[in-house]
C-alpha cells in the first residue's frame, strides 16, 4: 500500500515539478527534456530569450498544452488530474477579460467559478487602485486591467500563481505599483509564484529563485543566492596560444577577448589564478551570460534537481 502521508508531505514541499517534460510541434521541439522543481513559497523567475520555451512551459503547467514527452506535477498532483486546478491560477500576458463586464461583474464571475474565492481580498486589490466597481473593463487603462486580472488571480487563493510577462504592458509607475502588490500578497498568503519576465532588473528585485531556459532546455535553476555566488568574473591576459590553459580548469560560461585581454564568466573548480582580476557578478550579469551561451553546461542546485529516488518511491 502506498504511504500517502509521506507522499503528501513531499507534494506540499514542491510547488511545481517537471520530469523530462517536452513539447514538439511540426517545426521541431519547443521544449525538450526539461526536469526541475520549484519549492513551495518561492517567488521564482522564468527567464529566457524569445523562443526559449517559456510560454510553452507555462502552457504545459496549466494543462493548456499536452506534453509530447514527460510530464509535470503541481504540489505532487499530475497536471490535468481531477481537482488539480484549485491549486493554481494563471495570468496570461494578454490579460484576457470580458471587456463588456464591469469590474464588479468580473469579480462575481471569479466568485461563481472558484469554490475558495476570497471576495474581500479581490475587492481590496481593486479598491487599492481606486477602481470603481461599476466601471467597464473595456474602459480601463492597461494598468487598471492588470490590477483587475491580479484581483481575479489572487481572489482564487491559489497555492501557485503562474504569470506570463505580467508587467509587460505597464508604464514604470504602474509596474512599480503592481510589483509591490504582487510581493505583498504573495508574502501575506505564502503563495508560490512563477513569473516569466524579460526585465532582468525586475527579476533581481523580486525573485529569490531562478529557472533559466535557452533553446528549449533548462540552463540554470535553483536558489538565486546560492547560484549567483558560484560564479566569478575574471579578467586576464591571453598568451601567444590564446586563452591561458588554467582558465579551462574551470567551467567557462562565456568569454570575451579584446586585444590581449580576456574577460570570462566562470564557475570555479578550485583556486583561481592569482594574476587574474576577480569580481563578483550581479544576478543580471550571470543571467545574461547563460542567455548568450546556451551551449554552456547547465547548472541546477540541489533543490531544483529532481530526486528520481523520490519519484520511484511515489
C-alpha positions as CSV (number, residue, x, y, z in Angstrom):
1,X,0.0,0.0,0.0
2,X,1.2,3.5,-0.8
3,X,2.3,5.7,2.1
4,X,0.0,8.7,1.4
5,X,1.3,10.6,4.4
6,X,4.9,10.8,3.2
7,X,3.8,11.5,-0.4
8,X,1.5,14.3,0.6
9,X,4.3,15.9,2.6
10,X,6.6,15.6,-0.5
11,X,3.8,17.1,-2.6
12,X,3.4,20.1,-0.3
13,X,7.2,20.7,-0.5
14,X,7.4,21.1,-4.2
15,X,5.0,23.6,-5.9
16,X,6.0,22.6,-9.5
17,X,8.0,19.6,-10.7
18,X,8.9,18.7,-14.3
19,X,10.3,15.3,-15.3
20,X,11.6,15.0,-18.8
21,X,8.9,17.4,-20.0
22,X,8.8,18.3,-23.7
23,X,6.6,19.7,-26.4
24,X,7.1,19.1,-30.1
25,X,5.5,20.9,-33.0
26,X,5.9,20.3,-36.7
27,X,8.8,22.7,-36.8
28,X,10.6,20.9,-34.0
29,X,10.9,20.8,-30.2
30,X,9.8,24.0,-28.4
31,X,10.7,22.4,-25.1
32,X,12.8,19.3,-24.6
33,X,13.8,17.0,-21.7
34,X,13.1,19.7,-19.0
35,X,13.5,18.4,-15.5
36,X,13.4,20.7,-12.5
37,X,11.4,21.5,-9.3
38,X,10.4,24.7,-7.5
39,X,10.0,24.6,-3.7
40,X,6.8,25.9,-2.2
41,X,6.8,29.5,-1.0
42,X,9.3,30.8,-3.5
43,X,9.0,33.8,-5.9
44,X,10.6,32.3,-9.0
45,X,11.7,34.0,-12.2
46,X,11.3,32.2,-15.5
47,X,13.9,33.8,-17.8
48,X,14.9,33.2,-21.4
49,X,15.1,34.9,-24.8
50,X,12.2,34.9,-27.2
51,X,11.5,31.3,-28.5
52,X,13.2,29.7,-25.5
53,X,10.1,27.9,-24.5
54,X,8.8,30.0,-21.6
55,X,5.2,30.2,-22.7
56,X,5.2,26.6,-23.7
57,X,6.4,25.6,-20.2
58,X,3.6,27.6,-18.7
59,X,1.1,26.1,-21.1
60,X,2.2,22.6,-20.0
61,X,2.0,23.6,-16.3
62,X,-1.6,24.8,-16.8
63,X,-2.7,21.9,-19.0
64,X,-3.5,24.2,-21.9
65,X,-0.9,22.2,-23.8
66,X,-0.4,18.5,-23.8
67,X,3.2,17.3,-23.4
68,X,4.9,15.3,-26.2
69,X,7.2,13.7,-23.6
70,X,7.4,13.6,-19.8
71,X,5.1,15.5,-17.5
72,X,4.6,18.0,-14.7
73,X,3.1,17.9,-11.2
74,X,1.7,20.7,-9.1
75,X,2.0,20.0,-5.4
76,X,2.5,16.4,-6.2
77,X,-0.6,16.1,-8.4
78,X,-0.2,15.5,-12.1
79,X,-1.2,18.4,-14.2
80,X,-4.7,17.8,-15.6
81,X,-5.8,15.4,-12.8
82,X,-9.2,15.9,-11.2
83,X,-9.2,18.7,-8.7
84,X,-5.7,20.0,-9.6
85,X,-7.0,23.3,-11.0
86,X,-7.9,24.5,-7.5
87,X,-4.2,24.7,-6.6
88,X,-3.1,27.2,-9.3
89,X,-4.1,30.4,-11.1
90,X,-2.7,31.6,-14.4
91,X,-2.4,35.1,-15.6
92,X,-1.7,35.2,-19.4
93,X,0.3,38.1,-21.0
94,X,-2.8,39.4,-22.8
95,X,-4.8,39.6,-19.6
96,X,-8.0,38.1,-21.2
97,X,-11.0,39.7,-19.6
98,X,-14.6,40.3,-20.7
99,X,-14.5,43.9,-21.8
100,X,-18.2,44.4,-21.5
101,X,-18.3,43.3,-17.9
102,X,-18.0,45.8,-15.1
103,X,-15.3,45.3,-12.5
104,X,-18.0,44.0,-10.1
105,X,-19.3,41.5,-12.7
106,X,-15.8,40.3,-13.3
107,X,-15.2,39.6,-9.6
108,X,-18.7,38.0,-9.4
109,X,-17.6,35.6,-12.2
110,X,-14.5,34.7,-10.2
111,X,-16.7,34.0,-7.2
112,X,-19.0,31.8,-9.1
113,X,-16.2,29.7,-10.7
114,X,-13.9,29.3,-7.7
115,X,-15.1,27.5,-4.5
116,X,-12.4,29.0,-2.3
117,X,-12.9,32.5,-3.6
118,X,-11.9,35.4,-1.3
119,X,-14.1,38.3,-2.2
120,X,-12.7,40.6,0.4
121,X,-9.2,40.1,-0.9
122,X,-10.2,40.7,-4.6
123,X,-12.1,43.8,-3.7
124,X,-9.2,45.1,-1.6
125,X,-6.8,44.7,-4.6
126,X,-9.3,46.6,-6.9
127,X,-10.1,49.4,-4.4
128,X,-6.4,50.0,-3.6
129,X,-6.1,51.1,-7.2
130,X,-9.2,53.4,-6.8
131,X,-11.1,51.5,-9.4
132,X,-14.9,52.0,-9.3
133,X,-16.7,48.6,-9.2
134,X,-19.2,49.9,-11.8
135,X,-16.5,50.7,-14.4
136,X,-16.5,48.6,-17.5
137,X,-13.3,46.6,-18.1
138,X,-13.0,47.8,-21.7
139,X,-12.8,51.4,-20.5
140,X,-9.9,50.8,-18.1
141,X,-6.2,51.6,-18.8
142,X,-3.7,48.7,-19.3
143,X,-2.5,49.1,-15.7
144,X,-6.0,49.1,-14.4
145,X,-6.9,46.0,-16.3
146,X,-3.8,44.3,-15.0
147,X,-4.9,45.1,-11.4
148,X,-8.3,43.5,-12.1
149,X,-6.6,40.5,-13.6
150,X,-4.4,40.2,-10.4
151,X,-7.6,40.5,-8.3
152,X,-9.0,37.5,-10.1
153,X,-5.8,35.5,-9.7
154,X,-5.3,36.3,-6.0
155,X,-9.1,36.0,-5.3
156,X,-8.9,32.4,-6.2
157,X,-6.5,31.9,-3.3
158,X,-4.1,29.7,-5.4
159,X,-1.2,27.9,-3.9
160,X,0.8,28.5,-7.1
161,X,0.5,31.7,-9.3
162,X,1.7,31.4,-12.8
163,X,2.4,34.7,-14.6
164,X,3.4,35.2,-18.2
165,X,5.0,38.6,-18.6
166,X,2.5,40.2,-16.2
167,X,4.1,43.7,-16.3
168,X,5.0,43.9,-20.0
169,X,2.3,46.4,-21.0
170,X,2.7,48.7,-17.9
171,X,4.4,52.1,-17.6
172,X,7.2,52.4,-14.9
173,X,4.8,53.8,-12.3
174,X,2.2,51.1,-12.8
175,X,4.8,48.4,-12.9
176,X,6.2,49.5,-9.6
177,X,2.7,49.5,-8.0
178,X,1.8,46.1,-9.4
179,X,5.2,44.6,-8.3
180,X,4.6,45.9,-4.8
181,X,1.1,44.4,-4.8
182,X,2.4,41.0,-6.0
183,X,5.1,40.8,-3.4
184,X,2.9,41.9,-0.6
185,X,0.1,39.5,-1.4
186,X,2.5,36.6,-2.1
187,X,4.2,37.2,1.3
188,X,0.9,37.5,3.2
189,X,-0.6,34.3,1.9
190,X,2.6,32.3,1.2
191,X,1.7,31.9,-2.4
192,X,4.4,30.4,-4.7
193,X,4.9,32.5,-7.8
194,X,6.5,31.5,-11.2
195,X,6.8,34.7,-13.2
196,X,8.1,34.9,-16.8
197,X,9.9,38.2,-17.4
198,X,12.3,39.9,-19.9
199,X,13.1,42.6,-17.4
200,X,16.2,41.3,-15.6
201,X,16.3,44.2,-13.1
202,X,12.7,43.3,-12.1
203,X,13.8,39.7,-11.6
204,X,16.7,40.7,-9.4
205,X,14.5,42.9,-7.2
206,X,11.6,40.5,-6.9
207,X,12.7,36.9,-7.2
208,X,14.6,34.5,-4.9
209,X,14.5,31.5,-7.3
210,X,15.7,31.2,-10.9
211,X,14.6,29.0,-13.8
212,X,16.5,29.9,-17.0
213,X,15.6,28.4,-20.4
214,X,17.5,28.6,-23.6
215,X,16.9,26.7,-26.8
216,X,14.0,24.8,-25.2
217,X,16.2,23.4,-22.3
218,X,16.8,24.2,-18.7
219,X,20.2,26.0,-18.4
220,X,20.1,27.0,-14.8
221,X,17.7,26.5,-11.9
222,X,17.7,27.0,-8.1
223,X,18.1,29.4,-5.3
224,X,19.4,32.8,-6.5
225,X,21.5,33.4,-3.5
226,X,23.1,30.0,-4.0
227,X,23.6,30.1,-7.8
228,X,25.0,33.6,-8.3
229,X,27.9,33.4,-5.8
230,X,29.1,30.2,-7.6
231,X,30.2,32.5,-10.4
232,X,33.2,34.8,-10.8
233,X,34.1,37.4,-13.4
234,X,37.8,37.1,-14.2
235,X,39.9,39.4,-16.3
236,X,43.4,38.4,-17.5
237,X,45.9,38.4,-20.4
238,X,45.9,36.0,-23.2
239,X,49.0,34.0,-24.2
240,X,50.5,33.5,-27.6
241,X,48.4,30.4,-27.9
242,X,45.2,32.2,-26.9
243,X,43.4,31.8,-23.7
244,X,45.5,30.6,-20.8
245,X,45.3,26.8,-20.1
246,X,44.5,27.4,-16.5
247,X,41.2,29.0,-17.5
248,X,39.9,25.7,-18.8
249,X,40.4,24.2,-15.3
250,X,37.1,25.9,-14.5
251,X,33.6,25.8,-16.1
252,X,33.6,28.7,-18.6
253,X,30.1,30.1,-19.2
254,X,31.2,32.8,-21.7
255,X,34.4,34.6,-22.6
256,X,35.2,37.8,-24.5
257,X,38.6,39.0,-25.7
258,X,39.8,42.4,-26.6
259,X,43.3,42.7,-27.9
260,X,45.4,40.7,-25.4
261,X,42.8,40.9,-22.6
262,X,40.1,38.4,-21.9
263,X,37.1,38.6,-19.6
264,X,35.3,35.4,-18.6
265,X,32.3,34.3,-16.5
266,X,33.4,31.1,-14.8
267,X,32.1,28.6,-12.3
268,X,35.1,28.0,-10.0
269,X,36.6,24.5,-9.9
270,X,39.2,25.2,-7.4
271,X,41.6,28.2,-6.8
272,X,41.7,31.0,-9.5
273,X,44.9,32.2,-11.0
274,X,46.2,35.0,-8.7
275,X,47.3,37.0,-11.8
276,X,43.6,37.4,-12.8
277,X,41.4,40.3,-11.6
278,X,38.3,38.9,-9.9
279,X,34.9,40.4,-9.4
280,X,31.6,39.2,-8.0
281,X,28.9,39.3,-10.8
282,X,25.4,40.6,-10.3
283,X,22.4,38.3,-10.9
284,X,21.8,40.2,-14.1
285,X,25.3,39.6,-15.3
286,X,25.1,35.8,-14.6
287,X,21.7,35.6,-16.3
288,X,23.0,37.4,-19.4
289,X,26.0,35.1,-19.6
290,X,23.8,32.0,-19.7
291,X,21.3,33.5,-22.1
292,X,24.2,34.4,-24.5
293,X,25.7,31.0,-24.2
294,X,23.0,28.3,-24.5
295,X,25.7,25.7,-25.0
296,X,27.3,26.2,-21.6
297,X,26.9,23.4,-19.1
298,X,23.6,23.5,-17.2
299,X,23.6,24.2,-13.5
300,X,20.8,23.0,-11.1
301,X,21.1,23.5,-7.4
302,X,20.1,20.5,-5.1
303,X,16.7,22.0,-4.5
304,X,16.0,22.3,-8.2
305,X,17.2,18.9,-9.3
306,X,14.5,16.2,-9.2
307,X,15.3,13.3,-6.9
308,X,14.4,10.3,-9.0
309,X,14.5,8.1,-6.0
310,X,11.6,10.1,-4.6
311,X,9.8,9.7,-7.9
312,X,10.3,5.9,-7.8
313,X,9.1,5.7,-4.2
314,X,6.0,7.7,-5.0
